[in-house]
Amino acid sequence: MKNLESTMAGTVFTVNVAVGEEVSAGQVVLVLESMKMEIPIEAEVVGKVATINAQVGDFVNEGDVLVTFE
């Protein structure tokens, strides 16, 4: 399993995937909002979404696991 971690602290603005969905490397998985900017978080691997650990409105810190891929 591979984890997708937050690159910075911020609020989850959108979640663009669902559990079980196949994603490709470079696909925007979710968007964080920080300091009035939207920061897209992209998948680094090809895989299937196993878990989503953050929902819209959640505050996350740098290094928090946002999504796990099979």
Residue pairs with C-beta under 8 A, 6 or more apart in sequence:
1 50
1 68
1 69
1 70
2 44
2 45
2 47
2 68
2 69
3 65
3 67
3 68
3 69
4 29
4 41
4 43
4 44
4 65
4 66
4 67
4 68
4 69
5 62
5 63
5 64
5 65
5 66
6 32
6 41
6 54
6 60
6 61
6 62
6 63
6 64
6 66
7 39
7 41
7 62
8 32
8 34
8 39
8 62
9 34
9 59
9 60
9 61
9 62
10 32
10 33
10 34
10 39
10 59
10 60
11 32
11 33
11 34
11 57
11 58
11 59
11 60
12 30
12 31
12 32
12 33
12 54
12 55
12 56
12 57
12 58
12 59
12 60
12 66
13 30
13 31
13 32
13 33
13 38
13 56
14 30
14 31
14 56
15 29
15 30
15 52
15 54
15 55
15 56
16 27
16 28
16 29
16 30
16 31
17 23
17 27
17 29
17 30
17 49
17 52
17 67
18 49
18 52
19 49
19 50
19 51
19 52
20 48
20 49
21 48
21 49
22 46
22 47
22 48
22 49
23 29
23 43
23 46
23 47
23 48
23 49
23 69
24 43
24 46
25 42
25 43
25 44
25 45
25 46
26 42
26 43
27 42
27 43
28 40
28 41
28 42
29 41
29 42
29 43
29 49
29 66
29 67
30 40
30 41
30 54
30 66
30 67
31 38
31 39
31 40
31 41
32 38
32 39
32 41
32 60
33 39
41 66
43 67
43 69
45 69
47 69
47 70
48 69
48 70
49 67
49 68
49 69
49 70
50 68
50 69
50 70
51 67
51 68
52 66
52 67
53 64
53 65
53 66
53 67
53 68
54 60
54 64
54 66
54 67
60 66
